[in-house]
Amino acid sequence: MDYAHLVEEKIKQALKNGDFDHLPGRGKPLPKDEFAHLPEEVRNSYRILKNANMLPEEMVLKKEISELEDILAEIKDPQLSAHYKKKITEKQIRFDILMEKRKWSESSAFQQYQRKIDNKFGL
């Protein structure tokens, strides 16, 4: 069953009835796509993850690395400092492996997006 024709007719009828005349933002440009710098094949996936309040593993790792670095900056004990450095290194290696596996680091769009992420996390 083809619903496209039925949907098209409903939209045309709603337009004719003026049902769309008072929608918020009518006549204004659409908001800028926050995922415009991501490769096209992953944009919808990131939107779905964001709407589900979930982050991809590489973003979780970047966030954890940033938090660990903040903690490390406050530590005075050399033994505890070494422990946190090791954790940061492990997470950075995991992040690098993910990036290499996905070959995103070669994409200019990803590099631009990565700079925005680094700036957001203060890296």
N, C-alpha and C positions, 0 to 999 in steps of 0.2 A: 504494500500500500504506500503510495507516494503522498507524504504529508506536506511537501514543499509547496504545492499548489494551494492547499488549504491555508497554510500559514501566510502565504503571500496575499491571499484574498482577505484574511483577517487584518493584516497590516494595512492594506489599501483602505479597508472600511474604517479602521481606526483613524487613519489620516484624514479621511473624508469627514468623519465626525468631530475632528479637532481634539482627539484624545491625547495627542502628543504636544499640543500647543503650550501647555503650562509646565513642562518638565523643567527641573532645575538645570541650569547650564545651557539652555537652548540658545543657539546662536553664538555660543562661545567656543573657542578652540578646545579640543580634547586635551586632558592633562598629559604631560610628557610621560612617556613610558619609562619607568624606572629600570626596566630590563633591556632597554634599547641597545646597550653596549655588549650584551651577551650574544653568543652565537645563536642564530635563529632557531636551530634545532633543539636548544635547551630552554628557551624563554618560557614556554608554557609549563614545562616541568617546574621551573623555579617559581612561577606564579602559584601553581598548585601547592608546592611545598610551603611557600610563604603564607598562603591562606589557611593552611593546616597548622600554622605555627611550628613548622619544622624547617631546619636548615640542612643543606647537603653536608656530607661528612667533611669536605674540605673547608667549609665555612665554620663548622664547629671546631675543627682543629685550629684554624687561624684565631678564633676567639679564645680558645684555651691557651694557645701560645702567648697571646697578648696578656691574658690574666696572669699566667705564670711569670712572665717577665715583670709585671707590676709587683708581684709578690717578691720576686728575686731582688728587685731594686731596694726593698726594705730590709732584707735579711743581712744580719751582721755575722752570724755563725758560719764559718767556712765549710763545715761538714754539711750543714743544712743547705747552704748555697750550692754545693756540689750536687746534692740530691736534686735540687730544682733545675740546675743546668742540664742534668742528665734527662730529666723529664721533658724539658724544652727540646732538647736534641732529638729524642725519640719521636715526639710529635711532629717536629719539622721534617724528619726523614719520612714519616708516614704521609705528610702533606706533599712532599716532593714526589714520592712514589705515585700518589693519586694524580698529580698534575702531569707526570710523565706518561702514565697509563692513558690518560684522556687526551694527551697532546694539546691541551688548551694553551699551554705556555707559548706555543708557536702562533697563536691567533692574535692579531692586533686588537681585535675587539676584546678579547679576554684580558690582554695587558692593560688596556684602558680601564676596564672594569676592576682589575686587580688593584690599580693605583687608587681608585675610589675606595675600595675596601680597606686598603692599607691606611689611607688617610682617616677613614672613619674610626679605625682601631688605634690610630696614633702611631702607626709604624713607619 
